Structures are given as C-alpha cells and as structure tokens.
Amino acid sequence: MATTKFVLNETSYFGKGAREVLTEEIKKRGFKKVLLVTDKALIEAGVTKKVEDELTKAKIKYDIYSEIKPNPTIKNVLDGVEACTKSKADLIVAVGGGSSIDTAKGISIVMTNPDRKDIKSLNGLSNTENKGMPLIALPTTAGTAAEVTINYVITDEDRKIKMVCVDPNDIPIIAIVDTELMESMPKSLAAATGLDALTHAVEGYITKSHNLMSDMFHMQAIKLIFQNLPQAVNEKNPDAIEKMGYAQYIAGMGFSNVGLGIVHSMAHQLGAVYDTPHGIANAMLLPTVMRFNGENPETAQRFREILCEIGRPDAKDLSDQDVINTFVWMISELSKSVGVTQKITDYGAKEEDFETLAEKAMEDPCKPGNPREVTKEQFVELFKLASM
C-alpha cells in the first residue's frame, strides 16, 4: 500500500471573535513587528480595523500593505516584498480572502528565498529550500481555505496565465477563522466564495489522488455547504456563516493534500484573461464539468455516494445517468438559490478565445488530478457548453 502524506498547518482557532487570540500568539512567539497584508475594500469596509484594533490595544507595531488586486499579480507580490523589507517586520498577518492571503504567501516565500524573486519559478510544484517568513492568516471569506492550504495563485499578466504555486513552505503557522470577519461579506461575494468551497470539496472527492483522510474532509464539507450556504448568503444567518467557515476550511485540509481537477484548470484561465472572480468562474463551470466527469463510471459512483449524504438516499438505486443528472441539477439549484445563474460569456468570455483558453488549461497544474483524461478539443467543447 502506498504511503499517504498529509500536510496541515500548526494551529487553528475558530469562532466569532477568535481574532482576540492573535496578539496573545504574537507575544508568546516573540514577534515584534507586523506587516498587515489586506486589501483596500476591506479597509474601507472597516473589516481590517477589527484586527488593527487588537494590535493597537496590545501595543504591537504594524505597517499595512494593501496594493492587491482581486486576482493578485507578480507586481503585487514584489511590491509587498519591498514593503515588508522596508517595514523590518518579522511577522506577516494576512486579513482577507484568497487574494490577500495568496499575496501574503508569495511575500513570505520570497522574503526567505530571495533567489525566487522572479516569482515565475514558483509556478507548479515548488522546491524552495527555506520555510517562508512566519505568516498568520485571518480569512474574511468562506471559500478559498488559503489559510490552511499549501497552494497560492498569482497572475502573470504578461503571459495571461494564473500560476498555481504548490509549496509546503508557504503554509501559515496559525489560521484564525473568525466568523465575525466574514459577516460583512456582500451577498455576491458570499455566494461566489461558498461555491468555490463546494468546487474544492467536490473536485477533491473525485480526484485521482483521493484517499480515506481526504474523503472524510471533503464529504463533510459538501454536506455542510449544501445545508448552510443559502442561509449564510440570503439570510446572513450567524450559525450558517459559522458552519460555512468550517466547511471551507475542512475542504482546504483535503484538497491541499490531494489536488483538484479541470474545473480549476478552466477557471484559472477565465481569471487570467478576463479577470473573472475565481469563485464565480468555478460556479459557472462546475455543472458542465461534472456532467463530463460523470461519464467515468467510477466518478458516477462517487457522485452516488455524495447524493446519498445530501438528502437523496434513493440515489443508491438510480442508474449512472440519473445519478449524473440529479447531482448536476442539485449543484445548479444550489447556485441559483444564492443568485449565481450566469454563463461564462456574461463575464466577457469570447468563443474566438476558446482555443487559446483550452491550450492554457492543458498546461494547468490542476489538470493531472482530474478523474477523466481530457484533450484540448474537449476543453474547447466544455468552454462552449459553459457559455450556453
């Protein structure tokens, strides 16, 4: 039997107001100066201030770096490295969604591995020598699970590709999942990030490398998301928001260790070329790609297992085709229930670009994990189907 390797972060805190442990951890570990990595929207919304107040109260010095795009770029990381060096900080604290935490991971890695300052060499499976500069992550969205994964995604604007950097040296030393920081998310962002978490869980459950440990995490995440996403988005139900905070983190524990599939291979291209928000890109592509993957009998059986756990125990007696149809329908209905009904063309995707998008998707690091092999021509067809 092959050895299964699982990498998780060192310490995590959960619950409303959990950010209060931040300064205690900083002092206990002997850190003196913080670079607070966040984005301007969170500063304007007063979310970052909730963390700043904790630092101020504890008399911990900090500087802020907030030059971050929704799909963070090489320049964002390099500017952050410059800000970190100038600050003389010995700890990075990231407050935000995947964009802020991914940027912070890139800064963290380059600070201790200056030979990787080109950033491009970090793409794919990385072989950096040194652990990144210490990083504490406080997510404000319930979706990317960047606070617990070994992945981060940076856009190379020159080549119009999203680089998926996979590196155990980037994992935050502490994750603080404070659902109070998630409550101010606009409905559209809560929906997009929640469906991003669902994509992580579903792709992780069917990926080639799935195992007993990852199955446990992904199935629990799928159940929590189907049960709680509509209330978290539409009603701002505090209990549902808390459950979504757990769900996206649990999904991250799984997929960080077994990889994803071609929903992400395609979504990365939409983000790189059209700046499509990542969660929305996943949500638009998920039903189409799951129908394609379901044609693999083993994957159809995995769908059957999921259906039996999310309120369709009758799935055990359904044909494979009915299982596929039912699962895809349930995903689509969940998306509709939180207001995500768009096609990829609504976000600027053009049919004349599909060949190029398909070529780039073929090179994406998430593609090898997909349970079904896919050709460039099939990618083109999948982009077409997702635009109908």
N, C-alpha and C positions, 0 to 999 in steps of 0.2 A: 504494500500500500504506500502510495506517495505521501511524502511529508507535507502537511498543510501549515503554511506560515500566516500568522495574523499579527498585524501591527496596529496598536491603538495608542491614543495619547495617554499621558501620565495621570492627569487628574481632571475631573469634570464636576461642575456644580450645576444644579437645575433648580428652577422655581422662580416665582415672582420675587423681585428684589435681590436675586442672587448676586448681583453686582457688588453688594456690600462686602463680599469676601475678597474683592480684588486687592484692596490696599493691604489687607492682612497678609495675603500671599506675597505681595511685592516686598513688604518689610521682612517677612520671615525668610525670604530668599536673598535678601541683602541687596536688592536693586536700588539704584539711587536716582535715575533719570529716565523718564519715559518719552518715547516718540509715539504719539497718539495718531494712528492712521485711520482716517474716516473719510466720508465724502461730504461735499457742500450741502447736499439736500438734507442729510441727517443733522448737520449743524443748524441749518435754517429751521428744521422741524423741532429743534430743542432736544433731540434724542441723545446726541453726543454730550450735551450739557449734563445729562444724568450721570454719565461716567466722569466727566470733568469735576463735578461737584464732589464725588468720592475722593478724587486725587487731591483736590484743594483742601478738603476737610482734614485729610491725613498729612497735609504739608509735603506732598510728593511733587517734585518739579516735573514739568512736562512741556513739550512743544507739539504743535499739531502739523500734520501733513495731510492735505485734503485734495490735492490735484489728481483726482481719479475719475476716469470715465466709466460708464456702466459696463462696457466691455474693455477692461483695462489694457493699456498698451505697454510696449517696451519702454517708451519715454516715461510713462507714469512710474514704472519701477525705477528707472535710472534717476529720475528727479527725486524719488523717495530715498534712494541710496545717498544722494547728495545731501538731502535734508537730515538724514539720520547721522551722517558723518559730522555735519556742521553742529548738530544738536549735542553731540557727545553722549547720546543716550546709551544705556546699557540694557534696555528692555523695550520691545515694541508691544504696544497694546492696540489691537485692531478692533474697531467698532463699526459694524456694518454688515452688509450682505456679502455674497461671494466676491464682488468687485473689490471691496476694501480688504477682505481677508486674503484674497489671492495676491493682491498687490503687496500686502504686508509679508506674505510668504516669499515673494520674489526678492523684496528688500532684505529680508532675513538671510536668505541663501547667499546673495551677492556680498553682503557685509562680511561673511566668514569664508567665502570662496571667491575672492576678487578676480581669480582667473576666469570666472564665468560672467564677467561684466558685459559681454556681447549679448547676453540673455538668450540668443538663438540656440546656443549649445545646450540649453537646459530642456529643450523640447524632447518629449518622449521619456523613455526610461533613463533617468539621470544617474551619473556615477560621481556625484560631488563627494569630496573627501571629508568635509567638516560639517558637523551639525550646524544648522542655521542659528543666527542670533536668537536668544530667547524671545518667544512670542506668546502672548496671552490673547485669546480671541473671544470677543463677545458678539455673537451673531444678532442681527436685528431683523432677519428674515427667517422664515421656517421653510428652508428649501435646499440650499446648496450643501450644507453639512461641512463646509470648508474648515470649520473649527476642529474636526476630528479626522479629516482625510489626509492622505499623503500626496494629494493632487493640487495643482493650481493651474489656471488657464490664463494665458497672456496673448493678446493680439499683436501679430506682426503686421503693422499697417502697410508696410512696403509690399509684402507678398500677399496681403489679404488672406492670411490664414490665422486660425486660432491654434496656438501651441499648447498642447496638453503636457504639462511637466509633472512627472511622477517621481517623487523623491522622499523616502522616509526621513531625510534630514530636515524637511520643512514642517513637520507636524508640530502644532502649538504645544507648549508644555502644559498649558491649562486652557480648558474651554469653560466659559461661564454662560450657560443658556438661561438668560433672564427674560422670561416671557413678557415682562413689563416693557422691555425694549422693543418687543415685536408688536405690541398692541396698537402702535400708531401707524402701522403699515397701511397705505391706501389699499382699497379693495382689489384693484387690478394687480398690485404687486403681491398681495397675499395669495391671490389666485394663481398667479404665474409661478411663484416660488413653491407653493404647495404641489402644483402639478410637476414641477421639476423634481421634487422629492419622490413623487409617485413614479416618475420615469426612472429615477435611480433604483428604487425598490424593485420595480418590475424587470428592468434590464438586468439588475444584479441577480434576480431569482432565476432567470433563464440563461445567463451567460455560461459559456463553456466551462469556466473555472469554478462554478458554484460548488459549495461544499456544505457539510452539516452545520457548521457555525454560521456561514453567511445566509443559508436558507432560513435559519431561526430569526436572524435580524430582519431580513427582507420581508418575510411573511408577516411578522408583527407590524412592521412599518406600513405595509399595504393595508392591513386591517384598520390600523389607526387612522390612516388618511381617508379611506372610504367612509369611516364612521364620523370623522370630525371636520374635514375640510369645508363642507358647505356652511356649518355653523360658525367656524372660525372666520370665514370670509364674509358671509352675508349678515351675521348677527353679532360679530365681534364677541362671541361667547368666550369668556375668560378660560373656562375649563377646556374648551375645544382648542383654543390657541395654545394652551399649555401642552395638550396632547400632540398637537402638530409640532411643537418644539421638540418633543421626544421623538416623534415619528421620523422627522428629517435627520435627526442625529443618529438614530438607530440604523436608518438606511445607509448613512455615511459610513458607519462602522463596517457594514457589509461590503458595499461596492468598492470602498477604498482598497479592499484586500482581494477582490476577485474581478474587478473591471466592469465595463459596461458593454454597449453594443452600438448598432448603427443608427439608432435614434440620435445619439450624441454625435456620431460621425457626421450626420447631416445637419444637425442643429448648429454645430460649430461653424459650418460654412455659412449658414444664414447670418449668424452673428458677425462673422468676419467681413462678409461682403456688404450686407445691408444694415448692420448694427441692430439686428432683431434681438430683443431681450431674450436671454437664454431660456428662461422658464417657459415663455410663450412659444418659442421655437420648438421646444420639446413637446409641449401640449398639442401643438398643431400636427406634429409628425407621429406621435405615439400610436394613434389608432391605425394609421396606414401601415406603419412598420410592423405592428403586432399582427395584423392580418397576414402580412408577408411571412413573418417568422413562424406563425402558427401552422403553416403548411409543412413544417418539420414535425413529424408525429411525436417526437419526444417533447418538443415545446408545447404542442397541443395538450399533452398530458400534464405539463407544468401549469398551464392555464386552468386545467380542470381542478388541480389542487387548490389554486388561488380562489376559483369560483366557490368551491365548497366551503371556504373560510370566510367569504364576504357575502354570505346570505343566499347562496344558490346551491344547497346540498344536493339538489336534483341533477347537478352537473355530472355526477358520477355515472349517470345512465344516459347522458347525451352522446351523440356522435361527435367525432372530432370537429366536423364543420360547424355543428351547432355550438360547440364549446367556443370555437374561434369567434363566431358571430355574436354570441352572448357576451363574451369578455370585451370585445371591441365596442359593443353597444354600451356596456356599463362604463367603460372609460369615457366614451363620448358624452354620455349623460352626466357624468361627474363634471366634465369640463363645462358643459352647458349650464349646469347648476351654479357655477361660480362665474359665469359670464364670459367664458372663453369659447368663442364659436368661429374664430377667424380661419381663413385659409392662408397659406404662405404668401400668396400674391397680394393679400391685404397689407403685408409688410414690405412690399416692394420687390419680391422675387419675380424674376422675368424668365419666361421659358427659354429665351435665347442664351441664358446663363447656365441652364441645367447641365450641359455637357461639362463646363468648367467646374461647377459645383461637385459633380459626380467624380471628376478626376481628383479633386482635392479630398473628397470623402474617402476615396480608395486608399489615401495615404494617412488617414486619421488614426491615431493610436488606439482609439476605442473599437475600431473595426474588427481586429482579430478575436475579440471576445464574443462576437455575435454568434448565436447558435446555428445560424444558417449562412452558408457562404453566399457572397453577393458580388456580382460583376458590375462594371461601370455602367453597362446598359440597364441593368436592373435598378441601379441608383437613379438614373435619369427617369425611368418609369415611376419610381417611388416619389420623386420630386413632382412629377406631373400629377400623380394621384392625390398628393397632398395639396395641390393647387385647385382641385375641383370642388 
